[in-house]
């Protein structure tokens, strides 16, 4: 057990692949303990006894919670035995999930190392989406907007680019277009297209803070004009008017993470597609 006076604990994540699954699960759990800091030790690509021995030494030097995703049964058993010896918790995080799958499907699993990273059609779809998104960042190549699944609008510093990249990693071709009051929107955007358009806004004080930090680091803007609160409020109002005119949904990202914003966009996109399917069925 950790010292109750300590403000941190060690968290070891042992994987025979990249460790992405573990880090995602660990983050979801560790953030529930705001008063304690997790010192993360990520051990990826552990596939041999020699590699495992090195990891076990590190765990022994900094004991804590151990989470793992290792397909090889012998390696998993050796890891659990060492943790039992050290009297620290050890969990194969996918085991409970796989047990549910097996009990429902009625078939045993076929263990596959890094199975989630198989180079299948879905993998190449995500790569294609990411390439598209990078090419269409910040209003670039507006003539191709009709090829996008999602178009994100918004004034400067509303997290358009990170949200676009996150959506691309989920397989959605995403373009983002800045809203500037003195610059008209690209023609393809106001014409007929099949992309789902959404606008991001945030509170003026939040945008001013982010802009100020960026301008001070890069020194590429007129600071007074760029962070002026009244000017930002006017930009936000302009954004909302554009969206109201075109029927585009607006998402306030002030207190949302990029992941939460992306999840909301995906839900809205699916809702629109479902509505379109219902209309099509009625017309038939």
Order of alpha helices (4+ residues) and beta strands (2+ residues): beta-alpha-beta-alpha-beta-alpha-beta-alpha-alpha-beta-alpha-beta-alpha-beta-alpha-alpha-alpha-beta-alpha
